Each structure stands twice: as C-alpha cells, then as structure tokens.
C-alpha cells in the first residue's frame, strides 16, 4: 500500500512540475493550434487571370460569400479552353553569351554568389514571378547559376516558396544510382561517385552550377515524388530548361521529359516514380531503366 501511495505521489508531482525553458514543446498540440494559421497561407490553386492578384484560399472563401462574383477578382470556377491549361507565359530564356557559375567568382557563401549572378543577368532572365506569369497559385523562382558550354546551357533555380535549389538535368542513370539507395538489391555504389551526392563528372557538376566549388553550402539529393508535386504547383515547368522547352514546343514534336523521383512504387518494389516535366504527370518505371536525373539541394545554414 505504501508503494502504491508513493507511485501516486510521484505521478502527481510530475504532472505539476512546470516545463523548464528549453524543454521540448508539445509538438502535436502546437501543430493543431497552428494548422488554421498555416492553411491561411496557402495560395489558391484555382484558375485566375495571369498578372492579377493572387489570393489565399481562405481569402477566396470570404470573397465568395459576398455579393460580387469571383470573376470580379479575376478568379474562375469555370475553366476556359484557351486560357486554363497546364502552361503559362513569359518563360525566361537566359542570354546565351552570359553565364555565372561556381568557377567564375571567389565566393564563400551562396548569398555572395547570388549577388554576383544578379549583377550579370538581366532581371527578366534570372527571375520568374508566378503572380505575373502563372494562371493559378504559382510561386516565384530565382536563377542561382547559369553555365554555357559547347553551345549548351545549364541553369540552376531556387524555388522561393520552399527555399530548395533545383539543378538542371545532370545525366541519365538507373534509379539505384540516381537515388543513392543502399539496399542490397541496388548493389550500392560509392556515394561520392553518384550524380546527386558527389561525382567528379564535369557535365554533372555543370548541371549543378559548379556550386560545390564555392564551399559545402548545398546538400544535394534526388527529389521525392511529393517535392516534384509541390514544385509543380509552384511553377517548376516554367523554369527548368528542358521542361520549359517542352511547354513551348508543339505537342506532336515533344517527347516526355522523364526524371526519376526518390519515391518507390508501393505496389511494385521493382519500380519507382517518374515525373514528366512536359505535363507534370507521374508514372511508374522499372528501377533498372536509365532516365534523366535532376538533383534538389537544401541550403545549409552556417
């Protein structure tokens, strides 16, 4: 009985002790409390007139309750055939005679390098604004690096909605080598030799803007399926060179631009998901097939 009373006392005491500063917060309850706030910060993906103000979905919910139709605010519940497609306009094409990459400047940080590129590239060639050029909730993008080599251009872009850095297409590889998977079925290779994790291949590094020559400022890897979906909403098909070329070319002359995602197929563990940069659709493919590789980078905080 004494042991039971002691146990009750200790449980009661622990419940009364205040959380010390620095202790881990109640993440679950905090997430619930913040969920409403987060939802108000989501740009609506409903169709709108290009160049007109973007609204959050929560704002449209208020506007739709009023006396004016949403068309007065340049938003549409009913799509039009000519204007409401998967493309956009004002796709940037950088000047072929100007480049800026990690070989060009002695920079210690990514910000220093960005400033260097900003001084070399015209504003309309190094930025893409979703509010001006998109037709829904697209975000803004900023060119981080551009390389011209043997008549071919490579570009690296930053998604300002997420802060992620997206390389150009760097090579074609199997899923195992593109993802860096370490399972025995993939016969893992040394990560230092793989395109998104190391690689001494000149073309691969140009596809990543030679940014590894600045310093270890970006943590590269293969993007997940969900990251492609988010980037698609934000407008990635308008900025990655191979993707945007497919947007402006006639459909009859354009092949799919298929790139690996890091996500495997839950219904078949010999397959992984591909993203098609032409239309933004997903398909499943056998991992042993060679497909294009784009790397995504997380900017390391000092």
Protein Blocks (a to p, Z undefined) as FASTA:
>chain_A
ZZmmmmmmmmmmmmmpccdehiacdfklmmmmmmmmmmmmpccfbdcdehiacddfklmm
mmmmmmbdfklnopafbdcfklmccbdehiacddfkbccdfklpccfbfklmmmmmmmmp
cfklmcccfklmmcblbccdddfbdcdeehiacdddddfknopacdddfbdcdfklmnop
abfklopadfklpmklnojafklmmmnoommmnpccbccddddfklmmmmmmnopmmmmm
klmmmmmpcfklpccdddddfbdcfkbckbccdddfknopacdddfkbccdddddddddd
ZZ
